[in-house]
Amino acid sequence: MSKTRVLVEFGMGTSLRREDYTEAAKRALKDALWHNSVSIAELFDFPKEAMIIDAEIGVAKPDQVDIDTLKAIFPYGQPSITVTQGGLDVAKPNAESVTVIANAAVIVSFDMEAMS
């Protein structure tokens, strides 16, 4: 396979009150995706299903993220999601909770050999 990167997008998401790491990650992915209307598949005359999507999410507690929920965000393509240590938990004053911040990087590639 000749996997060729054609697009990289970045996003940030938060969970202000519920300390929900999945929700913060979901918002970070949507931030990366929804600010753009990219017709990259059409540009190369590929079907949208041929998009290879590698998403990396950084949160303070990676084990608390539901990857299947994140995969459901992508309407097409072949998503692969990795959750790693990152992001930020910000302590709230006078409270025993945190605001969760997640960061996302979304990379879109195509198998250029399969499409030629």
C-alpha angles and dihedrals in degrees: 000000000000101000108192122189112226105164141024124188131178132206146172130213137179143202103207102182114007101052087230109165093186092053092048090049091047091052091048091053092047090048089056094045107034098054090067138054101204120179093188096142092053091047089063093035091244127138113256089241088067092067112115106210120196113184124184120193125192120203134152092245108035093174090066095063121100104218094192090060089053094048089056089066092072112081093195142359130063106289122199115183128197122187116202140174108281141085117087140269110210116201116230118228114250092005137091095227138082140221109240119221121191128189125206136195117191118194121189120199139166133212095241094188093056091051098050 
